[in-house]
Every structure is written in structure tokens, then in C-alpha cells.
Amino acid sequence: MRLDPLAYLAAELDSLKAQGLYRTLRVLEGEQRARTTFDHTSVVNLSSNNYLGLTTHPRLRAAALTAIERLGVGSGSVRTIAGTMAIHMELEERLADFKKTEAAVVFQSGFTANAGTVSSVLTKDDFVISDELNHASIIDGCRLSRATIKVFPHKDVDAARQLLRALPSAPRKLLITDGVFSMDGDLGPLPALCDLAEEYGCIMMVDDAHASGVFGANGRGTVDHFGMHGRVDIQVGTLSKAVGALGGYVAGRRSFIEFLYHRARPFLFSTSHPPSVAAACIAALDVLLDEPEIIDRLWDNTRFFKAGLQTLGFNTGVSESPITPVIVGDGALAMSLSDRLFARGVFAQGIAFPTVARDKARVRTIVTATHTRDDLQFALDTFRTVGLELGIIHG
Ligand SMILES: Cc1ncc(COP(=O)(O)O)c(C=O)c1O
């Protein structure tokens, strides 16, 4: 009889259970909304990246349905063979315009945009200088490129300078940061990093996954927020979070985008979006331009909720964005906080090692423009009850 080569996995899962870190997937039983039902439980949802509520916006829904009627449900090929539809090109033109760059290219996800871009721009003779908290997709792109990876402590521009100073001359150096860091909600020090990139001749790249639709005029991202137009060579964004649909994009110079057409492996070897997704993303850009008051509502809610958590005495770290962590340290405690919140009608995901450092486990909250004040007050009251119960805060 064949021995099961995957038998070791049972022990791995038992070990996660013993540490209180074993998770089951929460199942959403309706639309992705601020108040909704997961696992048969009605909850205030503080776990989605649906910052502006666009997943269910009528204009996006209508655009997607029309595209299905006109163009079908699939693109049928990778972009470089038969899968470039006019609607993909239209979306890319709209994104370039929105980001104020010469050109843009869309990938299947933000993950593949980052991994595909970093791995195609660098070779084994090159260097990448990367913030220690950059997203996993950047880290994977760095590894795939086989370039030498130099990691600087979080947001430490002086340390990045020391690393650059010590490098031998190389064909290419890529300096890379997240615009908004997804677990802490703080901003990358973009102006200082742009100065550094110019000083050392680096390609400057920012991953604005959590900044697009949130920061800058009409949600143009951190490049716009900091007034860095023209100083960032590669801007990555996602269409899966504030934009409400699915995908990732790279915006920059036309020559760079054309280079990616030839070298970025997810672009070359994976089928393009269904036309309905591209149509929904175009409609989302229209909404960002026509209805900027949605972004104002997001920020009003963010200020209210963050201040509420802080007044209760929770450690919310260094967040500057709608992502507000409630840092408790121990992984099992974070999971228990999350579970008890859920049982009382608030969904805020527990996050532990390896997603964050072992002693920085947390519950991560993300408010959206579509939460009502009642939703947020209910969530704060529930955080208070459970925080007291678990001894995280004290009366
Ligand atoms: C900072 C950051 N970059 C990239 C991504 C990947 O984006 P997507 O979900 O579109 O693949 C994420 C999201 O999970 C993220 O948080």
C-alpha cells in the first residue's frame, strides 16, 4: 500500500490547534457590505477592504451586467495572444489618466502585479532595497527575481541610505515601499524615499494597494497625497479593495509598461479579466471622480472609530489610515478577542504570526464609507465589553 506522503500535515494542523492559531474560513452569505451575515451570524463587518462600498455600488453592478450582455463572461486567452479586449485597453487608458502617468497595465490581481513587476524588472545582478513590512507579493517578486535583497527596518530611511551606500555598483537598484502598510495602517515615508532614490540612482516603486481610493485627490493614492508625481517610476495599485472588483495595475512610463508586456510572467501566462470586471473597474473610476463625498465619509468614519478605540484604552499602534489594528501581543489572545467579538456581532479578523511578528498579534479593523454611526458605536461598545472581559483594557 502507498504511504501517504502528506501524512505530516495532520501534525502541522494539530500544532496550530494546540497554539490556538487554527482558523476556519468565515463564509459570507450575501453581499460584501458593512453589516452582513457570515457563518449564519449577523455582524458589523470590520474585515473587508471594501473601503468605499463599491462592491455593491449600483453603477458598478450595472456596468458589469451590461458588459456580460455585450461581451460575454470570459476573455478566452492571455493578453499577449487573443485575450486583449478593447475594454481592457479602455480601463488601462483610464487608469493612466487617473494616476497621471503615460501608461498603465492591468494584471489579474494586486499580488500578481507586484510579483510580476518586481521579478521582471530585476535580474540576479541587481539589488532591491525593501521595507521589512512590505507586502508578501513584493517579497515573493524579490525572491523570484534572484536579485540580492536588502531589507531596511520599517520606515527607516537612514538605514536604507546605509544599505545603499554599502552596495557595489550594480546595473539596477530598486527601492520599494508600500504606500499604506496593510497590517499597521501607517504610510511609507515616500518623500524621503524619493529623495534617496534620486540620490542613489534607484528605480522608485510604491505599492498603493491600500491607498488607491483612500488617499490623494479622488483617491489617486499616496503619490498624489505627498505631491510626488513624476518622482515614482512604478506605481502599483489594486482594483480589489477600494475599487471594489478585482485586479491589480502598474502605472508608469510607456516604455516600462511595454517592457512588462514582454516580460511580466502573470501577464504573459495567465488569462486576462472577464470583460465584466474591466467594466466594473471603469465604472469605479467614474464614481471616484463624480462622487468624492464617499471618500469624505470614509475619513469621517475613520476618525470617529479610531478615536473611540483609543479612548477605550486599546493599543492602536501607529495607524494613519482606515486600517486600525488593535494590538494585543499574544496570538491566542488576538484570536480569542476576534472570536468573542464575532459571537457578539462584530467581525474583526485576528492576525498572528507569520502575518505579523510573534509578539504583535492583533485584531485588525477596517471601517468603510458605508458603515453608519450606529454600526460603529455598536462595534465600539462590543470592543469595550470583550476588551474588559479579556483584561485587555481596564475599566
Ligand atoms: C499592500 C498590499 N499589496 C498588494 C496586495 C494584493 O492585492 P490583491 O488582493 O489585489 O491581490 C494586498 C492585498 O491583499 C496588499 O495588502
Ligand as a Chemical Component Dictionary entry (heavy atoms), coordinates in Angstrom:
data_LIG
# 
_chem_comp.id                   LIG 
_chem_comp.type                 NON-POLYMER 
_chem_comp.pdbx_formal_charge   0 
_chem_comp.three_letter_code    LIG 
# 
loop_
_chem_comp_atom.comp_id 
_chem_comp_atom.atom_id 
_chem_comp_atom.alt_atom_id 
_chem_comp_atom.type_symbol 
_chem_comp_atom.charge 
_chem_comp_atom.model_Cartn_x 
_chem_comp_atom.model_Cartn_y 
_chem_comp_atom.model_Cartn_z 
_chem_comp_atom.pdbx_ordinal 
LIG C1 C1 C 0 -0.129 46.035 0.432  1  
LIG C2 C2 C 0 -0.801 45.050 -0.474 2  
LIG N1 N1 N 0 -0.313 44.882 -1.717 3  
LIG C3 C3 C 0 -0.891 44.015 -2.569 4  
LIG C4 C4 C 0 -1.985 43.278 -2.212 5  
LIG C5 C5 C 0 -2.570 42.304 -3.184 6  
LIG O1 O1 O 0 -3.709 42.820 -3.786 7  
LIG P1 P1 P 0 -4.819 41.848 -4.390 8  
LIG O2 O2 O 0 -5.706 41.429 -3.263 9  
LIG O3 O3 O 0 -5.485 42.674 -5.430 10 
LIG O4 O4 O 0 -4.093 40.683 -4.969 11 
LIG C6 C6 C 0 -2.514 43.423 -0.943 12 
LIG C7 C7 C 0 -3.744 42.682 -0.531 13 
LIG O5 O5 O 0 -4.016 41.747 -0.093 14 
LIG C8 C8 C 0 -1.916 44.323 -0.044 15 
LIG O6 O6 O 0 -2.383 44.456 1.202  16 
# 
loop_
_chem_comp_bond.comp_id 
_chem_comp_bond.atom_id_1 
_chem_comp_bond.atom_id_2 
_chem_comp_bond.value_order 
_chem_comp_bond.pdbx_ordinal 
LIG C1 C2 SING 1  
LIG C2 N1 SING 2  
LIG C2 C8 DOUB 3  
LIG N1 C3 DOUB 4  
LIG C3 C4 SING 5  
LIG C4 C5 SING 6  
LIG C4 C6 DOUB 7  
LIG C5 O1 SING 8  
LIG O1 P1 SING 9  
LIG P1 O2 DOUB 10 
LIG P1 O3 SING 11 
LIG P1 O4 SING 12 
LIG C6 C7 SING 13 
LIG C6 C8 SING 14 
LIG C7 O5 DOUB 15 
LIG C8 O6 SING 16 
# 
